[in-house]
Amino acid sequence: MSIRTTAAEVKEIMENCTTSDAIVGSLIIAASAVVDQVYSTDTEIGSTLLAEIERWLTAHMLASSLNRTGSNEKVGDASITYTGKWGLGLDSTPYGQMVKQLDTTGKIAKMGKAAASMYAVKNFD
């Protein structure tokens, strides 16, 4: 496994991220493993772009779990509404959406999705 980014680089793109470098580092390891798996045989994407995909994927993982951002806050009777929705994958955070933009091959967007097959039936008679 080749780690391509740092906690400082991830926090640089995230507003108000106070998560410890150790925790961000554990998510970097996870993101790096995903990037390694998805692009293991790829020759189209260079090392600079892979590093950016890893950095933004780490930010997505962090924003999806430990560092969620609020879209609506209330002070009296304390209330908060978080951004993003579950089940949307990379589309649930701006960081995940950037990962999809950076992935010029489309491989990461297809990750985990089954390929569809279609067969034609000649005749029902």
Secondary structure by P-SEA (a helix, b strand, c coil): ccccccaaaaaaacccccccaaaaaaaaaaaaaaaaaaacccccccaaaaaaaaaaaaaaaaaacccccccccccccbbbbbcccccccccccaaaaaaaaaccccccccccbbbbbbbbbcccc
